[in-house]
Protein backbone atom coordinates (compact mmCIF):
# COMPACT_ATOMS: atom_id res chain seq x y z
CA UNK A 1 0.00 0.00 0.00
CA UNK A 2 1.16 3.54 -0.77
CA UNK A 3 0.37 6.39 1.59
CA UNK A 4 -0.07 9.68 -0.22
CA UNK A 5 -0.21 13.06 1.52
CA UNK A 6 -1.88 15.87 -0.42
CA UNK A 7 -1.82 19.50 0.72
CA UNK A 8 -4.46 22.00 -0.32
CA UNK A 9 -6.65 18.96 -0.82
CA UNK A 10 -9.97 20.80 -0.80
CA UNK A 11 -8.86 23.15 -3.58
CA UNK A 12 -9.71 22.82 -7.25
CA UNK A 13 -6.60 20.85 -8.21
CA UNK A 14 -7.01 18.57 -5.21
CA UNK A 15 -10.64 17.93 -6.12
CA UNK A 16 -9.68 17.10 -9.71
CA UNK A 17 -6.85 14.82 -8.53
CA UNK A 18 -8.01 12.79 -5.54
CA UNK A 19 -10.64 10.68 -7.28
CA UNK A 20 -8.13 9.72 -9.99
CA UNK A 21 -5.60 8.62 -7.37
CA UNK A 22 -8.32 6.59 -5.65
CA UNK A 23 -9.21 4.99 -8.99
CA UNK A 24 -5.65 3.74 -9.47
CA UNK A 25 -4.55 6.11 -12.22
CA UNK A 26 -1.43 7.28 -10.40
CA UNK A 27 -0.01 4.11 -8.85
CA UNK A 28 -1.68 1.39 -10.88
CA UNK A 29 -4.75 -0.78 -10.79
CA UNK A 30 -3.26 -3.27 -8.32
CA UNK A 31 -1.85 -0.85 -5.72
CA UNK A 32 -3.98 0.09 -2.68
CA UNK A 33 -3.67 3.69 -1.51
CA UNK A 34 -4.20 5.62 1.69
CA UNK A 35 -4.90 9.36 1.42
CA UNK A 36 -3.69 11.78 4.08
CA UNK A 37 -5.23 15.16 3.30
CA UNK A 38 -4.02 18.50 4.65
CA UNK A 39 -5.96 21.76 4.72
CA UNK A 40 -6.23 24.98 6.68
CA UNK A 41 -8.62 24.85 9.63
CA UNK A 42 -11.10 27.04 7.78
CA UNK A 43 -11.21 24.61 4.85
CA UNK A 44 -11.67 21.43 6.90
CA UNK A 45 -15.49 21.41 6.51
CA UNK A 46 -15.12 21.53 2.71
CA UNK A 47 -12.47 18.83 2.92
CA UNK A 48 -14.91 16.73 4.91
CA UNK A 49 -17.30 16.95 1.96
CA UNK A 50 -14.54 15.75 -0.39
CA UNK A 51 -13.88 12.83 1.95
CA UNK A 52 -17.57 11.91 1.87
CA UNK A 53 -17.49 11.90 -1.92
CA UNK A 54 -14.41 9.70 -1.92
CA UNK A 55 -16.28 7.31 0.36
CA UNK A 56 -19.31 7.40 -1.94
CA UNK A 57 -17.09 6.55 -4.90
CA UNK A 58 -16.62 3.04 -3.44
CA UNK A 59 -13.10 2.81 -4.86
CA UNK A 60 -11.75 -0.71 -4.27
CA UNK A 61 -8.14 0.52 -3.99
CA UNK A 62 -8.86 3.27 -1.47
CA UNK A 63 -8.13 1.88 1.98
CA UNK A 64 -8.31 4.97 4.17
CA UNK A 65 -8.84 8.74 4.06
CA UNK A 66 -7.62 10.95 6.92
CA UNK A 67 -8.03 14.71 7.30
CA UNK A 68 -5.57 17.04 9.03
CA UNK A 69 -4.71 20.67 9.62
CA UNK A 70 -1.35 19.76 11.18
CA UNK A 71 1.33 19.01 8.54
CA UNK A 72 3.37 16.83 10.90
CA UNK A 73 0.40 14.49 11.31
CA UNK A 74 -0.56 14.68 7.64
CA UNK A 75 2.95 13.65 6.51
CA UNK A 76 3.42 10.91 9.10
CA UNK A 77 4.85 7.78 7.42
CA UNK A 78 3.84 8.97 3.96
CA UNK A 79 5.49 7.50 0.84
CA UNK A 80 4.60 10.43 -1.41
CA UNK A 81 3.80 14.06 -0.60
CA UNK A 82 2.04 16.15 -3.23
CA UNK A 83 2.38 19.78 -2.14
CA UNK A 84 -0.40 21.48 -4.05
CA UNK A 85 -1.61 24.13 -1.64
CA UNK A 86 -0.11 27.63 -1.77
CA UNK A 87 -1.25 31.22 -1.45
CA UNK A 88 -2.37 32.46 -4.90
CA UNK A 89 -1.04 35.71 -6.30
CA UNK A 90 -3.57 38.49 -5.79
CA UNK A 91 -4.12 41.63 -7.83
CA UNK A 92 -1.41 44.18 -7.09
CA UNK A 93 0.81 41.65 -5.34
CA UNK A 94 4.44 41.68 -6.41
CA UNK A 95 6.10 38.33 -7.14
CA UNK A 96 8.53 38.99 -4.29
CA UNK A 97 5.63 39.32 -1.85
CA UNK A 98 4.15 36.04 -3.05
CA UNK A 99 7.52 34.35 -2.65
CA UNK A 100 7.87 35.43 0.96
CA UNK A 101 4.31 34.52 1.92
CA UNK A 102 4.61 31.03 0.46
CA UNK A 103 8.17 30.61 1.72
CA UNK A 104 6.90 30.45 5.29
CA UNK A 105 4.36 27.78 4.35
CA UNK A 106 6.90 25.57 2.57
CA UNK A 107 9.48 26.12 5.29
CA UNK A 108 6.95 24.71 7.77
CA UNK A 109 6.03 21.84 5.48
CA UNK A 110 9.68 20.98 4.80
CA UNK A 111 10.35 20.73 8.53
CA UNK A 112 7.21 18.65 9.00
CA UNK A 113 8.27 16.25 6.23
CA UNK A 114 11.64 15.87 7.92
CA UNK A 115 9.98 15.13 11.23
CA UNK A 116 7.37 12.57 10.26
CA UNK A 117 7.55 11.37 6.64
CA UNK A 118 9.36 8.18 5.69
CA UNK A 119 13.05 8.90 4.97
CA UNK A 120 12.55 7.70 1.39
CA UNK A 121 9.41 9.84 0.85
CA UNK A 122 9.18 11.42 -2.62
CA UNK A 123 7.93 15.02 -2.78
CA UNK A 124 6.35 16.75 -5.77
CA UNK A 125 5.72 20.49 -5.37
CA UNK A 126 2.91 21.99 -7.42
CA UNK A 127 1.99 25.13 -5.46
CA UNK A 128 3.49 28.21 -7.10
CA UNK A 129 6.13 29.50 -7.38
CA UNK A 130 6.84 25.77 -7.40
CA UNK A 131 10.58 25.72 -8.21
CA UNK A 132 11.49 27.99 -5.32
CA UNK A 133 8.90 26.42 -3.02
CA UNK A 134 10.50 23.04 -3.72
CA UNK A 135 13.93 24.54 -3.01
CA UNK A 136 12.70 25.83 0.36
CA UNK A 137 11.05 22.55 1.33
CA UNK A 138 14.09 20.43 0.46
CA UNK A 139 16.42 22.80 2.32
CA UNK A 140 14.27 22.42 5.46
CA UNK A 141 13.65 18.67 5.16
CA UNK A 142 17.09 17.74 6.42
CA UNK A 143 16.23 14.06 6.99
CA UNK A 144 15.07 13.51 3.41
CA UNK A 145 17.25 12.99 0.37
CA UNK A 146 17.29 16.27 -1.64
CA UNK A 147 17.08 14.20 -4.83
CA UNK A 148 13.59 13.09 -3.73
CA UNK A 149 12.23 16.60 -4.31
CA UNK A 150 10.84 17.82 -7.62
CA UNK A 151 8.67 20.66 -8.88
CA UNK A 152 6.16 20.19 -11.67
CA UNK A 153 6.94 21.31 -15.21
CA UNK A 154 4.99 18.46 -16.82
CA UNK A 155 2.01 20.77 -17.30
CA UNK A 156 4.24 23.02 -19.40
CA UNK A 157 5.49 19.99 -21.35
CA UNK A 158 1.92 18.89 -22.04
CA UNK A 159 0.98 22.40 -23.14
CA UNK A 160 3.96 22.51 -25.50
CA UNK A 161 3.16 19.10 -26.99
CA UNK A 162 -0.48 20.13 -27.53
CA UNK A 163 0.50 23.35 -29.31
CA UNK A 164 2.89 21.50 -31.62
CA UNK A 165 0.22 18.91 -32.39
CA UNK A 166 -2.34 21.59 -33.20
CA UNK A 167 0.08 23.46 -35.44
CA UNK A 168 1.16 20.30 -37.27
CA UNK A 169 -2.34 18.79 -37.50
CA UNK A 170 -1.30 15.56 -35.77
CA UNK A 171 -2.25 13.71 -32.60
CA UNK A 172 -0.44 14.57 -29.36
CA UNK A 173 1.07 11.08 -29.18
CA UNK A 174 2.81 11.76 -32.49
CA UNK A 175 4.82 14.56 -30.86
CA UNK A 176 7.85 13.73 -28.73
CA UNK A 177 8.13 15.14 -25.19
CA UNK A 178 9.26 18.76 -25.08
CA UNK A 179 11.94 19.60 -22.54
CA UNK A 180 11.03 22.51 -20.27
CA UNK A 181 14.15 24.31 -19.04
CA UNK A 182 14.21 26.51 -15.97
CA UNK A 183 11.41 28.02 -13.96
CA UNK A 184 7.71 27.23 -14.04
CA UNK A 185 6.97 30.82 -14.98
CA UNK A 186 6.76 33.03 -18.03
CA UNK A 187 10.57 32.81 -18.36
CA UNK A 188 10.59 29.04 -18.95
CA UNK A 189 12.13 27.74 -22.17
CA UNK A 190 10.04 25.06 -23.94
CA UNK A 191 12.76 23.47 -26.08
CA UNK A 192 11.22 23.14 -29.54
CA UNK A 193 14.75 22.76 -30.94
CA UNK A 194 14.88 19.13 -29.77
CA UNK A 195 11.22 18.20 -30.30
CA UNK A 196 10.11 15.70 -32.94
CA UNK A 197 6.85 15.21 -34.83
CA UNK A 198 6.33 11.76 -36.36
CA UNK A 199 10.06 11.16 -35.92
CA UNK A 200 11.04 14.32 -37.82
CA UNK A 201 12.51 17.40 -36.11
CA UNK A 202 9.63 19.74 -35.32
CA UNK A 203 11.33 22.65 -37.08
CA UNK A 204 11.55 20.54 -40.25
CA UNK A 205 7.99 19.20 -40.01
CA UNK A 206 6.57 22.70 -39.40
CA UNK A 207 8.46 25.04 -41.69
CA UNK A 208 7.72 28.27 -39.86
CA UNK A 209 10.75 29.48 -37.82
CA UNK A 210 9.01 32.66 -36.73
CA UNK A 211 6.11 30.72 -35.22
CA UNK A 212 8.41 28.65 -32.98
CA UNK A 213 10.28 31.66 -31.60
CA UNK A 214 7.19 33.82 -31.31
CA UNK A 215 3.69 32.38 -31.08
CA UNK A 216 4.73 28.96 -29.75
CA UNK A 217 6.92 30.24 -26.93
CA UNK A 218 4.46 32.93 -25.90
CA UNK A 219 1.50 30.52 -25.98
CA UNK A 220 3.20 27.99 -23.69
CA UNK A 221 4.74 30.59 -21.37
CA UNK A 222 1.48 32.53 -20.98
CA UNK A 223 -1.01 29.66 -21.05
CA UNK A 224 -1.69 29.76 -17.30
CA UNK A 225 -2.51 33.47 -17.43
CA UNK A 226 -4.72 32.89 -20.48
CA UNK A 227 -6.72 30.23 -18.62
CA UNK A 228 -7.16 32.43 -15.55
CA UNK A 229 -8.55 35.21 -17.75
CA UNK A 230 -10.91 32.80 -19.49
CA UNK A 231 -12.35 30.87 -16.52
CA UNK A 232 -11.54 33.06 -13.55
CA UNK A 233 -9.48 30.34 -11.90
CA UNK A 234 -6.08 28.80 -12.48
CA UNK A 235 -5.61 25.47 -14.28
CA UNK A 236 -7.07 22.59 -12.29
CA UNK A 237 -7.99 19.62 -14.48
CA UNK A 238 -4.88 19.90 -16.64
CA UNK A 239 -2.70 20.45 -13.55
CA UNK A 240 -4.13 17.33 -11.91
CA UNK A 241 -3.47 15.39 -15.10
CA UNK A 242 0.14 16.62 -15.15
CA UNK A 243 0.63 15.56 -11.51
CA UNK A 244 -0.43 12.04 -12.42
CA UNK A 245 1.81 12.08 -15.51
CA UNK A 246 4.79 13.23 -13.41
CA UNK A 247 4.42 10.59 -10.70
CA UNK A 248 3.94 7.86 -13.30
CA UNK A 249 7.02 9.05 -15.19
CA UNK A 250 9.15 9.05 -12.05
CA UNK A 251 7.97 5.55 -11.06
CA UNK A 252 8.23 3.96 -14.53
CA UNK A 253 11.42 3.16 -16.45
CA UNK A 254 11.77 5.70 -19.25
CA UNK A 255 11.97 4.10 -22.72
CA UNK A 256 15.44 4.33 -24.30
CA UNK A 257 16.05 7.64 -26.03
CA UNK A 258 13.07 9.31 -24.36
CA UNK A 259 12.75 11.76 -21.48
CA UNK A 260 10.18 13.80 -19.58
CA UNK A 261 10.23 17.23 -17.97
CA UNK A 262 10.58 17.91 -14.26
CA UNK A 263 12.24 20.58 -12.15
CA UNK A 264 14.78 18.70 -10.06
CA UNK A 265 17.73 19.52 -7.83
CA UNK A 266 20.65 20.49 -10.05
CA UNK A 267 23.81 18.39 -9.93
CA UNK A 268 25.69 21.04 -11.89
CA UNK A 269 24.58 19.80 -15.31
CA UNK A 270 24.49 22.42 -18.07
CA UNK A 271 26.21 24.92 -15.77
CA UNK A 272 23.18 25.26 -13.47
CA UNK A 273 24.33 25.94 -9.88
CA UNK A 274 24.28 22.97 -7.52
CA UNK A 275 21.16 22.61 -5.42
CA UNK A 276 18.93 24.91 -7.47
CA UNK A 277 15.56 23.39 -8.43
CA UNK A 278 15.65 23.81 -12.20
CA UNK A 279 13.61 22.38 -15.04
CA UNK A 280 15.51 19.72 -17.02
CA UNK A 281 14.75 16.82 -19.32
CA UNK A 282 15.06 13.74 -17.13
CA UNK A 283 14.74 9.98 -17.38
CA UNK A 284 14.04 7.37 -14.71
CA UNK A 285 14.90 3.75 -14.00
CA UNK A 286 11.66 3.49 -12.02
CA UNK A 287 13.34 4.33 -8.72
CA UNK A 288 15.67 7.27 -9.33
CA UNK A 289 15.80 9.92 -12.03
CA UNK A 290 18.78 11.22 -13.95
CA UNK A 291 19.21 14.49 -15.81
CA UNK A 292 19.59 13.77 -19.53
CA UNK A 293 23.07 14.70 -20.69
CA UNK A 294 24.60 15.81 -23.98
CA UNK A 295 21.92 18.17 -25.28
CA UNK A 296 23.45 20.99 -27.33
CA UNK A 297 21.90 24.45 -27.25
CA UNK A 298 22.21 27.10 -29.94
CA UNK A 299 22.65 30.77 -29.08
CA UNK A 300 18.89 31.41 -29.00
CA UNK A 301 18.31 28.59 -26.50
CA UNK A 302 21.30 29.61 -24.39
CA UNK A 303 19.92 33.14 -24.10
CA UNK A 304 16.48 31.86 -23.06
CA UNK A 305 17.96 29.50 -20.46
CA UNK A 306 20.11 32.32 -19.07
CA UNK A 307 16.97 34.45 -18.55
CA UNK A 308 15.09 31.78 -16.60
CA UNK A 309 18.21 30.93 -14.56
CA UNK A 310 18.57 34.60 -13.62
CA UNK A 311 14.97 34.67 -12.38
CA UNK A 312 15.45 31.59 -10.23
CA UNK A 313 18.65 32.96 -8.71
CA UNK A 314 16.82 36.19 -7.89
CA UNK A 315 14.01 34.21 -6.23
CA UNK A 316 16.56 32.26 -4.21
CA UNK A 317 18.13 35.51 -3.04
CA UNK A 318 14.75 36.94 -2.03
CA UNK A 319 14.04 34.04 0.34
CA UNK A 320 17.62 33.52 1.51
CA UNK A 321 17.19 35.24 4.91
CA UNK A 322 14.21 33.03 5.77
CA UNK A 323 16.40 29.92 5.54
CA UNK A 324 19.15 31.13 7.86
Helices and strands as residue ranges (DSSP letters): E 2-7, H 12-22, E 33-38, G 41-43, H 44-56, E 62-68, H 71-74, E 80-83, H 95-116, E 122-125, H 130-140, G 146-148, E 149-151, H 154-168, G 172-174, E 180-181, E 189-190, G 192-194, E 196-197, E 200-201, H 202-205, H 209-211, I 212-216, H 217-221, H 223-231, H 237-251, E 260-265, G 269-271, E 277-284, E 289-291, H 299-318, G 320-323
